[in-house]
Amino acid sequence: MAMEAAVIEKLIREGIPDATVEIADLRGDGDHYAALVTSAAFKGKSRVQQHQMVYAALQGKMGGELHALALTTAVPEGV
């Protein structure tokens, strides 16, 4: 069962409320997505810690409903 981009975005925003989230369906199959997540909550955290925050927000859906996610995280400018 594939996961819709809107659901991915909703889960990330619920887990990281100040995040801006951009999702792209890489293959048009609802199974392979790229996400750019920008949040002030990432400040001072390593890239691995930032990704762990996003995966935590996805509530264990990675590898199940969500097959592949190319994840990019960033801290907003000026933060």
Phi and psi restraints in degrees (range 20) as a CNS / XPLOR table:
assign (resid 1 and name C) (resid 2 and name N)
       (resid 2 and name CA) (resid 2 and name C) 1.0 -79.0 20.0 2
assign (resid 2 and name N) (resid 2 and name CA)
       (resid 2 and name C) (resid 3 and name N) 1.0 161.0 20.0 2
assign (resid 2 and name C) (resid 3 and name N)
       (resid 3 and name CA) (resid 3 and name C) 1.0 -113.2 20.0 2
assign (resid 3 and name N) (resid 3 and name CA)
       (resid 3 and name C) (resid 4 and name N) 1.0 135.3 20.0 2
assign (resid 3 and name C) (resid 4 and name N)
       (resid 4 and name CA) (resid 4 and name C) 1.0 -79.1 20.0 2
assign (resid 4 and name N) (resid 4 and name CA)
       (resid 4 and name C) (resid 5 and name N) 1.0 148.6 20.0 2
assign (resid 4 and name C) (resid 5 and name N)
       (resid 5 and name CA) (resid 5 and name C) 1.0 -56.4 20.0 2
assign (resid 5 and name N) (resid 5 and name CA)
       (resid 5 and name C) (resid 6 and name N) 1.0 -38.5 20.0 2
assign (resid 5 and name C) (resid 6 and name N)
       (resid 6 and name CA) (resid 6 and name C) 1.0 -62.7 20.0 2
assign (resid 6 and name N) (resid 6 and name CA)
       (resid 6 and name C) (resid 7 and name N) 1.0 -33.8 20.0 2
assign (resid 6 and name C) (resid 7 and name N)
       (resid 7 and name CA) (resid 7 and name C) 1.0 -71.6 20.0 2
assign (resid 7 and name N) (resid 7 and name CA)
       (resid 7 and name C) (resid 8 and name N) 1.0 -41.8 20.0 2
assign (resid 7 and name C) (resid 8 and name N)
       (resid 8 and name CA) (resid 8 and name C) 1.0 -59.2 20.0 2
assign (resid 8 and name N) (resid 8 and name CA)
       (resid 8 and name C) (resid 9 and name N) 1.0 -47.9 20.0 2
assign (resid 8 and name C) (resid 9 and name N)
       (resid 9 and name CA) (resid 9 and name C) 1.0 -60.7 20.0 2
assign (resid 9 and name N) (resid 9 and name CA)
       (resid 9 and name C) (resid 10 and name N) 1.0 -43.6 20.0 2
assign (resid 9 and name C) (resid 10 and name N)
       (resid 10 and name CA) (resid 10 and name C) 1.0 -61.6 20.0 2
assign (resid 10 and name N) (resid 10 and name CA)
       (resid 10 and name C) (resid 11 and name N) 1.0 -46.2 20.0 2
assign (resid 10 and name C) (resid 11 and name N)
       (resid 11 and name CA) (resid 11 and name C) 1.0 -62.3 20.0 2
assign (resid 11 and name N) (resid 11 and name CA)
       (resid 11 and name C) (resid 12 and name N) 1.0 -43.0 20.0 2
assign (resid 11 and name C) (resid 12 and name N)
       (resid 12 and name CA) (resid 12 and name C) 1.0 -64.8 20.0 2
assign (resid 12 and name N) (resid 12 and name CA)
       (resid 12 and name C) (resid 13 and name N) 1.0 -43.6 20.0 2
assign (resid 12 and name C) (resid 13 and name N)
       (resid 13 and name CA) (resid 13 and name C) 1.0 -65.5 20.0 2
assign (resid 13 and name N) (resid 13 and name CA)
       (resid 13 and name C) (resid 14 and name N) 1.0 -34.2 20.0 2
assign (resid 13 and name C) (resid 14 and name N)
       (resid 14 and name CA) (resid 14 and name C) 1.0 -68.2 20.0 2
assign (resid 14 and name N) (resid 14 and name CA)
       (resid 14 and name C) (resid 15 and name N) 1.0 -38.3 20.0 2
assign (resid 14 and name C) (resid 15 and name N)
       (resid 15 and name CA) (resid 15 and name C) 1.0 -79.4 20.0 2
assign (resid 15 and name N) (resid 15 and name CA)
       (resid 15 and name C) (resid 16 and name N) 1.0 -29.2 20.0 2
assign (resid 15 and name C) (resid 16 and name N)
       (resid 16 and name CA) (resid 16 and name C) 1.0 -132.9 20.0 2
assign (resid 16 and name N) (resid 16 and name CA)
       (resid 16 and name C) (resid 17 and name N) 1.0 82.4 20.0 2
assign (resid 16 and name C) (resid 17 and name N)
       (resid 17 and name CA) (resid 17 and name C) 1.0 -55.6 20.0 2
assign (resid 17 and name N) (resid 17 and name CA)
       (resid 17 and name C) (resid 18 and name N) 1.0 -30.2 20.0 2
assign (resid 17 and name C) (resid 18 and name N)
       (resid 18 and name CA) (resid 18 and name C) 1.0 -89.6 20.0 2
assign (resid 18 and name N) (resid 18 and name CA)
       (resid 18 and name C) (resid 19 and name N) 1.0 2.5 20.0 2
assign (resid 18 and name C) (resid 19 and name N)
       (resid 19 and name CA) (resid 19 and name C) 1.0 -70.2 20.0 2
assign (resid 19 and name N) (resid 19 and name CA)
       (resid 19 and name C) (resid 20 and name N) 1.0 143.2 20.0 2
assign (resid 19 and name C) (resid 20 and name N)
       (resid 20 and name CA) (resid 20 and name C) 1.0 -102.0 20.0 2
assign (resid 20 and name N) (resid 20 and name CA)
       (resid 20 and name C) (resid 21 and name N) 1.0 136.1 20.0 2
assign (resid 20 and name C) (resid 21 and name N)
       (resid 21 and name CA) (resid 21 and name C) 1.0 -128.5 20.0 2
assign (resid 21 and name N) (resid 21 and name CA)
       (resid 21 and name C) (resid 22 and name N) 1.0 127.5 20.0 2
assign (resid 21 and name C) (resid 22 and name N)
       (resid 22 and name CA) (resid 22 and name C) 1.0 -120.9 20.0 2
assign (resid 22 and name N) (resid 22 and name CA)
       (resid 22 and name C) (resid 23 and name N) 1.0 123.6 20.0 2
assign (resid 22 and name C) (resid 23 and name N)
       (resid 23 and name CA) (resid 23 and name C) 1.0 -116.8 20.0 2
assign (resid 23 and name N) (resid 23 and name CA)
       (resid 23 and name C) (resid 24 and name N) 1.0 136.4 20.0 2
assign (resid 23 and name C) (resid 24 and name N)
       (resid 24 and name CA) (resid 24 and name C) 1.0 -127.2 20.0 2
assign (resid 24 and name N) (resid 24 and name CA)
       (resid 24 and name C) (resid 25 and name N) 1.0 132.0 20.0 2
assign (resid 24 and name C) (resid 25 and name N)
       (resid 25 and name CA) (resid 25 and name C) 1.0 -84.3 20.0 2
assign (resid 25 and name N) (resid 25 and name CA)
       (resid 25 and name C) (resid 26 and name N) 1.0 109.1 20.0 2
assign (resid 25 and name C) (resid 26 and name N)
       (resid 26 and name CA) (resid 26 and name C) 1.0 -69.6 20.0 2
assign (resid 26 and name N) (resid 26 and name CA)
       (resid 26 and name C) (resid 27 and name N) 1.0 -33.3 20.0 2
assign (resid 26 and name C) (resid 27 and name N)
       (resid 27 and name CA) (resid 27 and name C) 1.0 -118.1 20.0 2
assign (resid 27 and name N) (resid 27 and name CA)
       (resid 27 and name C) (resid 28 and name N) 1.0 -5.0 20.0 2
assign (resid 27 and name C) (resid 28 and name N)
       (resid 28 and name CA) (resid 28 and name C) 1.0 75.9 20.0 2
assign (resid 28 and name N) (resid 28 and name CA)
       (resid 28 and name C) (resid 29 and name N) 1.0 14.8 20.0 2
assign (resid 28 and name C) (resid 29 and name N)
       (resid 29 and name CA) (resid 29 and name C) 1.0 -106.6 20.0 2
assign (resid 29 and name N) (resid 29 and name CA)
       (resid 29 and name C) (resid 30 and name N) 1.0 2.0 20.0 2
assign (resid 29 and name C) (resid 30 and name N)
       (resid 30 and name CA) (resid 30 and name C) 1.0 68.4 20.0 2
assign (resid 30 and name N) (resid 30 and name CA)
       (resid 30 and name C) (resid 31 and name N) 1.0 17.1 20.0 2
assign (resid 30 and name C) (resid 31 and name N)
       (resid 31 and name CA) (resid 31 and name C) 1.0 -124.5 20.0 2
assign (resid 31 and name N) (resid 31 and name CA)
       (resid 31 and name C) (resid 32 and name N) 1.0 -23.3 20.0 2
assign (resid 31 and name C) (resid 32 and name N)
       (resid 32 and name CA) (resid 32 and name C) 1.0 -126.8 20.0 2
assign (resid 32 and name N) (resid 32 and name CA)
       (resid 32 and name C) (resid 33 and name N) 1.0 108.6 20.0 2
assign (resid 32 and name C) (resid 33 and name N)
       (resid 33 and name CA) (resid 33 and name C) 1.0 -119.4 20.0 2
assign (resid 33 and name N) (resid 33 and name CA)
       (resid 33 and name C) (resid 34 and name N) 1.0 157.3 20.0 2
assign (resid 33 and name C) (resid 34 and name N)
       (resid 34 and name CA) (resid 34 and name C) 1.0 -117.6 20.0 2
assign (resid 34 and name N) (resid 34 and name CA)
       (resid 34 and name C) (resid 35 and name N) 1.0 140.3 20.0 2
assign (resid 34 and name C) (resid 35 and name N)
       (resid 35 and name CA) (resid 35 and name C) 1.0 -133.2 20.0 2
assign (resid 35 and name N) (resid 35 and name CA)
       (resid 35 and name C) (resid 36 and name N) 1.0 136.0 20.0 2
assign (resid 35 and name C) (resid 36 and name N)
       (resid 36 and name CA) (resid 36 and name C) 1.0 -112.1 20.0 2
assign (resid 36 and name N) (resid 36 and name CA)
       (resid 36 and name C) (resid 37 and name N) 1.0 117.2 20.0 2
assign (resid 36 and name C) (resid 37 and name N)
       (resid 37 and name CA) (resid 37 and name C) 1.0 -118.4 20.0 2
assign (resid 37 and name N) (resid 37 and name CA)
       (resid 37 and name C) (resid 38 and name N) 1.0 121.8 20.0 2
assign (resid 37 and name C) (resid 38 and name N)
       (resid 38 and name CA) (resid 38 and name C) 1.0 -116.8 20.0 2
assign (resid 38 and name N) (resid 38 and name CA)
       (resid 38 and name C) (resid 39 and name N) 1.0 127.8 20.0 2
assign (resid 38 and name C) (resid 39 and name N)
       (resid 39 and name CA) (resid 39 and name C) 1.0 -154.7 20.0 2
assign (resid 39 and name N) (resid 39 and name CA)
       (resid 39 and name C) (resid 40 and name N) 1.0 140.6 20.0 2
assign (resid 39 and name C) (resid 40 and name N)
       (resid 40 and name CA) (resid 40 and name C) 1.0 -66.1 20.0 2
assign (resid 40 and name N) (resid 40 and name CA)
       (resid 40 and name C) (resid 41 and name N) 1.0 -22.7 20.0 2
assign (resid 40 and name C) (resid 41 and name N)
       (resid 41 and name CA) (resid 41 and name C) 1.0 -64.0 20.0 2
assign (resid 41 and name N) (resid 41 and name CA)
       (resid 41 and name C) (resid 42 and name N) 1.0 -17.8 20.0 2
assign (resid 41 and name C) (resid 42 and name N)
       (resid 42 and name CA) (resid 42 and name C) 1.0 -80.7 20.0 2
assign (resid 42 and name N) (resid 42 and name CA)
       (resid 42 and name C) (resid 43 and name N) 1.0 -12.9 20.0 2
assign (resid 42 and name C) (resid 43 and name N)
       (resid 43 and name CA) (resid 43 and name C) 1.0 -57.7 20.0 2
assign (resid 43 and name N) (resid 43 and name CA)
       (resid 43 and name C) (resid 44 and name N) 1.0 130.9 20.0 2
assign (resid 43 and name C) (resid 44 and name N)
       (resid 44 and name CA) (resid 44 and name C) 1.0 82.0 20.0 2
assign (resid 44 and name N) (resid 44 and name CA)
       (resid 44 and name C) (resid 45 and name N) 1.0 -1.8 20.0 2
assign (resid 44 and name C) (resid 45 and name N)
       (resid 45 and name CA) (resid 45 and name C) 1.0 -101.8 20.0 2
assign (resid 45 and name N) (resid 45 and name CA)
       (resid 45 and name C) (resid 46 and name N) 1.0 149.5 20.0 2
assign (resid 45 and name C) (resid 46 and name N)
       (resid 46 and name CA) (resid 46 and name C) 1.0 -71.0 20.0 2
assign (resid 46 and name N) (resid 46 and name CA)
       (resid 46 and name C) (resid 47 and name N) 1.0 164.7 20.0 2
assign (resid 46 and name C) (resid 47 and name N)
       (resid 47 and name CA) (resid 47 and name C) 1.0 -58.0 20.0 2
assign (resid 47 and name N) (resid 47 and name CA)
       (resid 47 and name C) (resid 48 and name N) 1.0 -41.3 20.0 2
assign (resid 47 and name C) (resid 48 and name N)
       (resid 48 and name CA) (resid 48 and name C) 1.0 -61.9 20.0 2
assign (resid 48 and name N) (resid 48 and name CA)
       (resid 48 and name C) (resid 49 and name N) 1.0 -44.8 20.0 2
assign (resid 48 and name C) (resid 49 and name N)
       (resid 49 and name CA) (resid 49 and name C) 1.0 -62.7 20.0 2
assign (resid 49 and name N) (resid 49 and name CA)
       (resid 49 and name C) (resid 50 and name N) 1.0 -39.5 20.0 2
assign (resid 49 and name C) (resid 50 and name N)
       (resid 50 and name CA) (resid 50 and name C) 1.0 -62.0 20.0 2
assign (resid 50 and name N) (resid 50 and name CA)
       (resid 50 and name C) (resid 51 and name N) 1.0 -45.8 20.0 2
assign (resid 50 and name C) (resid 51 and name N)
       (resid 51 and name CA) (resid 51 and name C) 1.0 -64.7 20.0 2
assign (resid 51 and name N) (resid 51 and name CA)
       (resid 51 and name C) (resid 52 and name N) 1.0 -38.5 20.0 2
assign (resid 51 and name C) (resid 52 and name N)
       (resid 52 and name CA) (resid 52 and name C) 1.0 -61.4 20.0 2
assign (resid 52 and name N) (resid 52 and name CA)
       (resid 52 and name C) (resid 53 and name N) 1.0 -36.9 20.0 2
assign (resid 52 and name C) (resid 53 and name N)
       (resid 53 and name CA) (resid 53 and name C) 1.0 -62.5 20.0 2
assign (resid 53 and name N) (resid 53 and name CA)
       (resid 53 and name C) (resid 54 and name N) 1.0 -42.3 20.0 2
assign (resid 53 and name C) (resid 54 and name N)
       (resid 54 and name CA) (resid 54 and name C) 1.0 -67.3 20.0 2
assign (resid 54 and name N) (resid 54 and name CA)
       (resid 54 and name C) (resid 55 and name N) 1.0 -45.1 20.0 2
assign (resid 54 and name C) (resid 55 and name N)
       (resid 55 and name CA) (resid 55 and name C) 1.0 -61.8 20.0 2
assign (resid 55 and name N) (resid 55 and name CA)
       (resid 55 and name C) (resid 56 and name N) 1.0 -38.0 20.0 2
assign (resid 55 and name C) (resid 56 and name N)
       (resid 56 and name CA) (resid 56 and name C) 1.0 -62.3 20.0 2
assign (resid 56 and name N) (resid 56 and name CA)
       (resid 56 and name C) (resid 57 and name N) 1.0 -40.0 20.0 2
assign (resid 56 and name C) (resid 57 and name N)
       (resid 57 and name CA) (resid 57 and name C) 1.0 -64.6 20.0 2
assign (resid 57 and name N) (resid 57 and name CA)
       (resid 57 and name C) (resid 58 and name N) 1.0 -28.2 20.0 2
assign (resid 57 and name C) (resid 58 and name N)
       (resid 58 and name CA) (resid 58 and name C) 1.0 -79.5 20.0 2
assign (resid 58 and name N) (resid 58 and name CA)
       (resid 58 and name C) (resid 59 and name N) 1.0 0.6 20.0 2
assign (resid 58 and name C) (resid 59 and name N)
       (resid 59 and name CA) (resid 59 and name C) 1.0 52.4 20.0 2
assign (resid 59 and name N) (resid 59 and name CA)
       (resid 59 and name C) (resid 60 and name N) 1.0 45.9 20.0 2
assign (resid 59 and name C) (resid 60 and name N)
       (resid 60 and name CA) (resid 60 and name C) 1.0 75.6 20.0 2
assign (resid 60 and name N) (resid 60 and name CA)
       (resid 60 and name C) (resid 61 and name N) 1.0 10.6 20.0 2
assign (resid 60 and name C) (resid 61 and name N)
       (resid 61 and name CA) (resid 61 and name C) 1.0 -79.7 20.0 2
assign (resid 61 and name N) (resid 61 and name CA)
       (resid 61 and name C) (resid 62 and name N) 1.0 -15.5 20.0 2
assign (resid 61 and name C) (resid 62 and name N)
       (resid 62 and name CA) (resid 62 and name C) 1.0 -62.9 20.0 2
assign (resid 62 and name N) (resid 62 and name CA)
       (resid 62 and name C) (resid 63 and name N) 1.0 134.9 20.0 2
assign (resid 62 and name C) (resid 63 and name N)
       (resid 63 and name CA) (resid 63 and name C) 1.0 86.3 20.0 2
assign (resid 63 and name N) (resid 63 and name CA)
       (resid 63 and name C) (resid 64 and name N) 1.0 -16.3 20.0 2
assign (resid 63 and name C) (resid 64 and name N)
       (resid 64 and name CA) (resid 64 and name C) 1.0 -106.1 20.0 2
assign (resid 64 and name N) (resid 64 and name CA)
       (resid 64 and name C) (resid 65 and name N) 1.0 -99.4 20.0 2
assign (resid 64 and name C) (resid 65 and name N)
       (resid 65 and name CA) (resid 65 and name C) 1.0 -64.1 20.0 2
assign (resid 65 and name N) (resid 65 and name CA)
       (resid 65 and name C) (resid 66 and name N) 1.0 -32.4 20.0 2
assign (resid 65 and name C) (resid 66 and name N)
       (resid 66 and name CA) (resid 66 and name C) 1.0 -107.1 20.0 2
assign (resid 66 and name N) (resid 66 and name CA)
       (resid 66 and name C) (resid 67 and name N) 1.0 105.1 20.0 2
assign (resid 66 and name C) (resid 67 and name N)
       (resid 67 and name CA) (resid 67 and name C) 1.0 -74.4 20.0 2
assign (resid 67 and name N) (resid 67 and name CA)
       (resid 67 and name C) (resid 68 and name N) 1.0 -51.1 20.0 2
assign (resid 67 and name C) (resid 68 and name N)
       (resid 68 and name CA) (resid 68 and name C) 1.0 -141.4 20.0 2
assign (resid 68 and name N) (resid 68 and name CA)
       (resid 68 and name C) (resid 69 and name N) 1.0 132.2 20.0 2
assign (resid 68 and name C) (resid 69 and name N)
       (resid 69 and name CA) (resid 69 and name C) 1.0 -134.7 20.0 2
assign (resid 69 and name N) (resid 69 and name CA)
       (resid 69 and name C) (resid 70 and name N) 1.0 113.3 20.0 2
assign (resid 69 and name C) (resid 70 and name N)
       (resid 70 and name CA) (resid 70 and name C) 1.0 -84.3 20.0 2
assign (resid 70 and name N) (resid 70 and name CA)
       (resid 70 and name C) (resid 71 and name N) 1.0 107.6 20.0 2
assign (resid 70 and name C) (resid 71 and name N)
       (resid 71 and name CA) (resid 71 and name C) 1.0 -104.6 20.0 2
assign (resid 71 and name N) (resid 71 and name CA)
       (resid 71 and name C) (resid 72 and name N) 1.0 131.2 20.0 2
assign (resid 71 and name C) (resid 72 and name N)
       (resid 72 and name CA) (resid 72 and name C) 1.0 -124.3 20.0 2
assign (resid 72 and name N) (resid 72 and name CA)
       (resid 72 and name C) (resid 73 and name N) 1.0 131.5 20.0 2
assign (resid 72 and name C) (resid 73 and name N)
       (resid 73 and name CA) (resid 73 and name C) 1.0 -120.4 20.0 2
assign (resid 73 and name N) (resid 73 and name CA)
       (resid 73 and name C) (resid 74 and name N) 1.0 153.3 20.0 2
assign (resid 73 and name C) (resid 74 and name N)
       (resid 74 and name CA) (resid 74 and name C) 1.0 -154.0 20.0 2
assign (resid 74 and name N) (resid 74 and name CA)
       (resid 74 and name C) (resid 75 and name N) 1.0 157.0 20.0 2
assign (resid 74 and name C) (resid 75 and name N)
       (resid 75 and name CA) (resid 75 and name C) 1.0 -100.6 20.0 2
assign (resid 75 and name N) (resid 75 and name CA)
       (resid 75 and name C) (resid 76 and name N) 1.0 134.9 20.0 2
assign (resid 75 and name C) (resid 76 and name N)
       (resid 76 and name CA) (resid 76 and name C) 1.0 -59.7 20.0 2
assign (resid 76 and name N) (resid 76 and name CA)
       (resid 76 and name C) (resid 77 and name N) 1.0 148.4 20.0 2
assign (resid 76 and name C) (resid 77 and name N)
       (resid 77 and name CA) (resid 77 and name C) 1.0 -63.3 20.0 2
assign (resid 77 and name N) (resid 77 and name CA)
       (resid 77 and name C) (resid 78 and name N) 1.0 143.3 20.0 2
assign (resid 77 and name C) (resid 78 and name N)
       (resid 78 and name CA) (resid 78 and name C) 1.0 84.8 20.0 2
assign (resid 78 and name N) (resid 78 and name CA)
       (resid 78 and name C) (resid 79 and name N) 1.0 6.0 20.0 2
